[in-house]
Amino acid sequence: MAGAGGEHHVRLPPPAHGRGLGRVVAATAPEQRLSCFVRAVALIERLGNALGALAFTWATVVLLGGYPTVLQQDDFTCLTILVFLETGRMLGRNNRPDYQLFFYTRGAVRPLGWSGLIVVVWLSNIMALLSLCLCAVGGTGWISKLITALIITVPILTAAVGQFISPRALKLVSKPVRRALSLGGPLVAVLLMVPVIFMSIPKNRNIVATWILFVLLFLAVLMLTLSRIHCPPVAKLLDIALGSQKVFKRRLLMSMCMLAELLLLALMSDDPFYRISMIPYQACALVSVSLGNLQISMAALRLMLAWRLVIRHDYYGDNANDPAKANLGKSLDVFYGMVLGQGALYLVVCTLKILSFIPRRSLVRRGVFRGQTGVESVNSYYGYAMEKCMDRNVLAGMNISLWSFAVDSLDSDSSMLQLHGIQTMHCLLLQMEPIRTQLLAKLAASTKTVATLLNMLEWTSPSRATLLAAMVIAELAKSHRVINIPRTVKAASALLDSGSQQRRGSPLLNIEDQVHGLVSDNKSGILDSATLNTKLGGSWMLIWWRRISGFWAIIPEPEEPPEDQDVLPVLAMSILDSLASGDQDSCEEISRTNGLISRIIGFASNCKGGVPIYTDAQQKILVRSSLQLLQRLTDVSGEIGVTLRHKVSRHPFLLRSLSEILRGSTSGEELSILVAATLRNLAIDRNTRQSIGRKQIIISSLMQAFLSPDVDRLQRKVSGQALAILAMDNVGNCLTMLRGTECMFIGDLARMIHEDWYRCVAASLLRSMCQHARHQLKDSELRELAYALREVLDQTMEAEGAELDILVGLSSQMSKVIPGHFAQELEVGGLKGPFMKRLVDALNANIERSASCPGIRRTILEQAINLMECDSGYTSWLNDCGLAEALWMVEETASEAEDYGLLMGDAGLMEATEPLASLVARAKQLLATDSTKL
């Protein structure tokens, strides 16, 4: 705040943004490695597609068109299969679901997963039971044929179920059913072994050991299942046994139990047929469930068909010299070579896409993506980049970036893609300079993207996407790049209503009280495998394990409040704070928005009546954000600043809330500073000073903070500034300060004059005490003033600008309160002549208007007039120093701004009771009277 003294302008330190802005990252784009990997894979796959198209053309035009009657049966059959296969691939690109099912290389292999392992165990039990039944009934009869048919059906069933347990298919099942299958699946899988064990008794020489292993396996799975449903005795026992990372270790133990059951099923019977059927089936089942589609199978089919015929190399049959078969062998070699190349390239692509987790996980860590949502966002970018590279030409992929992915995802109709887009955009804005500045410039230039983000802020049902959008808009507002200010203010205002505030109306108008709020779902924790085995020894195997697990580990998400929407009002106030610090247009828009300031002040209350809405931690954050914004709004200059301070000050509960924070024992230093700074800014208005003065608890709290040596020096100074503004031109506030404490207020102020940090604040307060409470000063207090007089005069001789204004104003009042001591100090100290000359020189030196001290010439003239009225001898001294010429210069260069004590922008504040022109006239009259006497 531009005050009467330079010491009155204190900028509070901005809050630390603990969101990783200081994280050191590479200057290059974080997605560069993954993008290069995607372009390489896409190039290989496009080369495979090109070979397939060329092979299709070669087969239809050259072979089937040129040699339709001379082809061998095997070659014709192979050509027909491969042509139909390639036709399906080429036509399937127009139908995305069909293409993804059969020929999509991305997702050709998926992790086995927990669900896949359970399915394999279930079907292995069925396969074992059928195999044992077939061994028991023999190989003849209709029963054996039925069992054989069922055995053949099981692998087909395995492949079908493998597709059903894909993530997309599982979403079709309701959550309760998925929950029940997840809980009871392992236990059911173990119980399915009971009939298998009974059937294996005739062919199992170790039946006792089998039953023992089954009982141990059953007990282990039962205990782990009971711990998942929070059975207290079992959960307590496992907590002791597992220690930390209970969820991870429980899942690991359950998986080991399922693998142990597979091994036990494979060795259940000594019958050779049983083992020949079970072991290959289990291997094929694991592979089948791990296949995401038929791309690998199709590629393997191409390789097998082409390789078989190439190895045989019998293209001509018995009549090799037939002229119709000329160049047939070379044509078939070319065709089979292209087919082999296509199949090999597809297998390479599928292998590389399996290994894509390495650059994807690298991007997760290098790009400051956190938690499982960060991993999902990177996976979405990987799919986006792959599709762009495949749909466009190869060089078009050079322009693909995380930023383009984020922007395109925001424009999508899918809520999940929008979440990934805004998550990516938020992570990118956490990068180190200059990347962050460049991205903010791109965002500001994209009006469509900004409009989409603002639309997210106005969603009626806030979600995580709304939270992230608010964070991005907050970062954009801090850079002062927001273009659509009215829309941004409106959106931020809407966010203030999304924090589950409790609204109460009059019982005569409302039917019933309603609580509007949102309750977030349970949030699953993110496992960090990097903490596994941290207390083990330092062998090379463990060292490498830690390195691998550290690379694989997911950076945990930062701790957030239990309800994301409760953070939205904080982000909204951060956006408004950044806008208010930008330009006058933003402040004007904030002032025009109906009810906005009232809602901001509503968050400044430490407690709300009725049912608690926020936790203590959330309440402190909301109070701090509200006070920061109020301090910013009340510090605005110009006419709009006057309007904002008026709107803030007229809120009926503002002063009560501020006083509660000041007297609260747990408010903290930061909140106290913000309250004092807000009161200081509001006290500029005369009526507000009186209203604050009627709250004696506010003045006493400010005085306690200002005079206590144990309080932080910044808090002391800001509290002193608030007291100095409150004391200006207000007799009641001065008397309250003078007699409101048991300490020696005047004495403390007199001692602070000797400290550079508090000099201006103490001098301003002493000036107001001498001006408005001089008749209430005791003899001891007058002696304290006399003690400080010499320091005031010495500092006046050296000070400049706003500090000189305050010190001259104090010396002017001291010349009235203790005129004898003042005259004696000038005479004895040899300062009479230099002091008079200093006053005249200061008048001549401050011709140009200064925003920090617009009334300095008024203050100097008041000091000169007091001296001349007190003793005519001073008139001669001032006349000899050139006061008459200085008065002429003041009269010629006077401006309306000098009639105000404070100047904020183009608005003058705290208007003086006597105009500058009147002071000049009085000074001239006193000089003229002295000349007449002479």
C-alpha positions, 0 to 999 in steps of 0.5 A: 500500500502506498502510504504516507511513508515509504515504510508503509508499503509492505508486500507480503511474501507469496505462498510457497507452491508445493506442487513441484515447480522447482523440480529440476527436469530436462530442458527438452520435452519429457515425451521425446524418448517415447515419441521416438519409440512410437515413430520407430514402431509405427514405421515398422508396422507401416512397413509390414502393412505395405508388404501385406498390401504388396503381397495381396496385389502380387497374389491376385494379379501375378499368381492367381491372375497369371497361374490359376491353373498350374498352381499346386494344391498346397500353393493354391490353398495357401494363397487363398488363405493368405489373400482372405486374411489380408483382405480382412485386414485391409477392409477391417481398418474401416471397422475399428472394433473388428480391426482391434479384435483381429489385427490391432498390434497395440494390445496384442499382448496384455498382462496376465493379471489377477483375473486371468490367473484365477480363470486359468486355475478354474479352467485347469480344475475343469480340465483336470476333472475331465481328464481324470474321468476319461482315464477312468472310463477308458477310450471306448463308449459314448461317455468317453466320446462326450468327455473327449468333446468336452476336453476339446471344448475347454481350450476354446472356452479358455480363449473366449473367457480370456477375451471376456476378462479384458478391461473393457468387458469387465466394465459391463459387469456391475461393481458388486459382482466384480467385488464378489468374484474378486473376493470369492474367486481364489477360495472357489478355485481351491475348493474345485480341487476336492473332486479332482483329488477324489478322482485322482485317488486310484492313480495318485501314489502320494494321496496323503501328501496331496491332501496335506498340501490341499489343506495348507493351501485352503487355510492360506487362501481362507486367511487371506480372503478373510483379511480382505473382508476385514475380519478383526482377528484374522486382520490383526494376525496378518498385520503382525505377520505381514508388517508394512505393505500389507496389500502388496504382500497379500496380493503376492501371497495369493498369487503364489497360492494360485501358482502352487495350485496349478503345479499341484494340478499338473502333478495330481495323477501319475497317469501319462495321458493326464500329464500329457493333457494337463501340462500343455493345456496350462501352458496354452491357457496362460498364453491364450489368456495373455493374448489381447487379440488375434494379431500374434496368432495371425502373424504366426499363421503367416509365418508357418504357411509361408515357411512350410511351402518355402522349405518344401520348394515344390512349385512345379510338380511333375511337369516342370518344363510346362511353358505355362509355369515359366517364372512360377517359382520366382513369383512364388518365392517373391510372394512367400518372402513378402509374407514372411517379412510381413509376419516377422515385422508384425511379431517384432512390432508386438514384441516392441509394444510389449517392451513399450512399458520401459519408455512409458514408465520413464515418461511417468517418472521424467514427466512428474506424472504421479499415481495410477492416474499419471500412468493411465495418462501416459498410456493414453498418450502412447495410444494417441501417438500410435494412432496418429502415426498410423493414420497419417504419414510418417513425417506427421508424427514429428509434430505429436507431443504431450501438449497436442494430446492434452488439447485434443483430449480436452476437445473429446466427448469422453470424460475419461479422455478429458481427465487424461488431457487435463491431467497431462496439461497440469503435469506439463505446467509443473515443468522447469523453465523455459518449458513452462513459459512456452506452454503457458504462451501456447495455452493463452493463445488457444482460446478454444482450449481456455474456453473448455477449461472454463467450462469444466469449472462451471460443471454442476458436479465437480470432479477431479477434472474440475480440480485439475482444470482449476489448477491449470487456470490458476497457473495461467492467471499467475502468468497474467495471460488470461484473456477472457477476464469476465468469464474467468471471474464468473467461473472462479465465482462458481467454484466458491459454491462447490466446497460443500458450504452449509447454507442456512436461510430464514425459517420463515422463508425456507421449508427446511435447511439443506446441506449441499455437498459432495462425498467422494468415493473411497480412494485406493492407495497406490502401491510402491514396490520400491520399498520392498525388501529395503532392509535386506542385505546388499548382494548384487541381486538385491541391488539390481532388484532395487534398481528395477523396482525403483524404475518400476515404482510409481511416484505417489500422488501428493496428499490431497484433502479427502474431498477434491471439491473442498479444494476448489474454493482455494483454487478459485481464490488463487485464480482471483488473487492472480487476476487482481494482481494483474490489471484494473480490468480484472479488479473491476470485473471482480467488483461487478460480480454479484455476491463474489466479495461476500462469498470470499469473506464467508471463508474467512471465518474460523468456525461455522455454526451448525454441523461442521463442514470442513476439517481443521486443516481444510478450514485453515487453508480456506481462511488463509486463501480468503485473507490473501485475496482480501488483502490483495483486493483492499490493496488495489489502487485507483477508483476501483480500489476505493470501490472494492474497499467499500464493498469489503468494509460494509460486510456485516461479519467482516470485522467480527471474523477478523477479530476472531482470527487476531485473538485466536491462539492457533491463528498463526503468524501468517494469518495475523499478518494478513489480517493486520494488512487487510485492516491497514488497507481498510482503515484508509477510509474515515468511516471504516477507521471509526468502525474498526475503532469500535472493536476494541479487541482489534486495536488491543490485539494489534497493539499487543502484536506491535509492542511484544518483542517476542513477535516476528518483526514483520508481523510487528511492523504490519500491525504497527502500520495498521495502528498508524493508519487507524490513528490518523485523524481519529481522536477516539482511536488515539485515546484507545491506544494511549490508555488501552494497554498497561504498558508505557505506549509513548515510551515504547514508541519513543524507543522505537524511533532509534530502530530503523525497522520501526522508525517510520511506524513509531514516528507516525503513531507519535505524530497522531498521539501528539496531534489528537491526545496531547492533553491526555499525555502525562509528565512521564510521557512528555519526558519520553517525547523529549528523550526522542526529540534529538533523534527525530531532529537528527534523522530529519536532517538526513531523511528523504522522501516519505520518511522525511514527510513523517519525521517533519510531521512528528517534529511539527507536533512535538514543537507544539506539545513540548515547545520549550524542549524543542527550542532548547534542543535547536539552540543547544544542539546548534541545529537552529540554522541548519534545521531552518535551511533543511526545511526550505531546501526540502520545499524546493527539492520536492517540486515534482509530485511523489506518489509515496509522499504527496503531502510532504510540502504541506507537512513542511509548511505546517512545521514552518508555520508552527515555528513562526507562530511559536516564536517570531525569531524563527521567521527571520531565520526562515526568511533568510533561508529563502522561504519567500521564494520557496513559497512562490514556487509552491504556489506556482506548482501546487496540485490537487494531489497535495491536498491528500495524505495518501495517493493510490494510483489516480485516487487521492485518499485521506483528504486534509482539512486545510488546502495547501493554498491556505497554508501558503497564504498563512505562511506568506502572512506570517512572513509579511508580518515579520517584515512589517515589524522590522 
